[in-house]
Amino acid sequence: MFKSGFIGIIGRPNVGKSTFMNYVLGQKVSIVSPKAQTTRNQIRGIYTTDTNQIIFIDTPGIHKPKNALGKVMNDYSIASLSDVDSILWIIDGTQNFGTGDEFIINLLQKTKNKVYLVVNKIDLANDKKRLSDNIDKFKERFKFNDIIFISAKEGTNVNNLLEIIGFDLEEGPMYYPKDQITD
């Protein structure tokens, strides 16, 4: 049985969405930069194994727009919520829960998709108590299918996340040739 699906990657700017996708694909498909809003439209990354194909959709960071471009980029990210099978909400484990996270939770309340909270940058999160308290705030506000702690830069626990996603996929076709990594 072959499984496949489309997975939206959402989150605030500079949480590691593109770094995660590049790590999974083994090469630079999405631009990675410390400058916020470097990703300006959806980028698809295709991860294929013998048993499944996961099409990741890397989106611009969701933020409070300051201009028309920011609003359009938010609209791209928000539109991805209805076009995918599951959602990876990547957060920065070194940052505290904020109003931007509350905004995303309000968006997620409207979706029926599986939502995974992916806590990135755990290699930089030195205060484990603060991290635990922060994650509790997320869990109080939304019921996630799973919460996974990773370091996209170091690759820590990324394979475990891929296994979880692959297990939860529905039976489906191989949408792209096995050797293709982006559309």
N, C-alpha and C positions, 0 to 999 in steps of 0.2 A: 504494500500500500504506500503510495507516494502522497506526501502532504505538501501544501503550498499556501501562501497567504501574503497579504500586504500589511506591513507594520509601519504605522506612522510614528516618527520620532519627533516629539515636541518638548518644549521647555523654554525657559527664559534665555536671553542671550548669554553666550559664553559659559554654558554649563558643560560643554563637551559633546554635543550632539554629533558634530562632524568628526571629531576625534574618534568617537565610538564607531561610527560607520567606517571610517578609514581603517581602523584596527581590524574590524571584522573582515573587511575585504582584502586586507593585506597590502593595500596600496592607496595612494592619495586620490580619492575621487571627489571629496568635498574639500573646499578651501578651509584651512584652519588658521585663525588669526586672533590675536588678543583684542582686535577692534570689533566692537559689537556690530551686529547686523551685516557681517561679511556674507553670509548665505542670504541671497535675496530672492530665491525661488526654490521650488521643490527639486531635490536631486534624488534619483533612485539608485540604490545600490543593491545588487543581486547576489545573494549568498546561497550557493547550491551545494548540497551534499548528495550522497546516494539515495537518501530517504526523503529529503525535503528541499524546497526552494523558498527562501524568505526574501521578499522584496521590501527593503527598507526605504522609507520615504523621509529623507532629511529635510526639515522645514526651517524657515527663518525663526529666530527667537521671538517668542511672544512677549510683548512689552507694551507699556503705555505709549501710544504713538504721539510724536511731537509734530509730525508733518504728514502730508499726503502719502509719501513713500512709506513711512512707518505704518500707516493704516493699511496700505495695500499688502505689505509684507505680513502683517497680522492676519489679514483676510486669507492669504495663502495658507498659513499655518492652521487657521481655524477650519478652513474648507477641507483640509486633510482628515479631520476627525470623522467625516461622514463617508469617506472613500476608502477606509481601511478595515481590516479584520480585527486588529488589536492596536493598542497604543502603548508606546514606551514613553513615559514622562520622565525625562532625565532632569535631575536636580543636582546642584553643586553641594556636596556634603559639608563644605566649609562655610556655607552661607546659612543664615537663619531664615526661617519661614517668614514670608513677607506678603505685602499686598499683591504683588505680581503672582505669587503662588495661589492666593485666594481667588484672583481673577481666573486662573487656569482651572481651578477646582469648579468654579461656577460654569465654565464651558464643559467640563467633563461630566457634570451632573446631567447634561442633555444627551449624552451618548449612551448607547447600549453595548458598546464595545468592551472587550476585556482591556483593563488598564493595569499596566505594571509600573510601579514606582521604581526607578533606577537611580540609586544614590551613587553618584560619580565622585571622583576625586577623594576616595577614602584613603589614598596614600598620603594625602595632605591634611586629613582630619585628625588632629592630635588629641583633641578633647572628646573622648568617647562618651562621657556623660552628657555633654552639650549636644552631641550628635544624636544620642538616644532620645533626649528630651525633644529635640527638633523633629525627629521622625514621628514621635508621638503626636505632635501637632498635626502632621499630615494625616495620620491614621484616624484622628478624631473627626476629621472633616470629610474623609472619603474612604470607601471600602475598595481597596486595591485587590486584584487577583493575586498579586505577589509583590513583595518588596525585595529587591536584589541590590547588594552593595558591590560596586565595581570600581576599578580604576581603568578608564579607557586608555589612558596614556601608557600605563604599565601592562595592561591586559589582565589584571587581576579579576578573576571570577567572570570574565566575559564568556568563556566557553560554557560555564554553568548557565548563564543567561540564555545563550543560544540553544542549549538543550531544553530549557523550560519552554521557550517560544516554540521550538520544533515539536515538542510533545503536545502542545496545546493547539497546533494548527489543525485545520480540517483537511480531509482527503481532497486532493485537487491536482490539476495538471502542472507540468513544467511550463511555465509561461515564456521563459527565455531559454536559449541554448545553454547547456551546462557550463561552458567556458566564458559566458558573457557576465560582466560584473557591473555594468551600468547601461542605462538606456540612452 
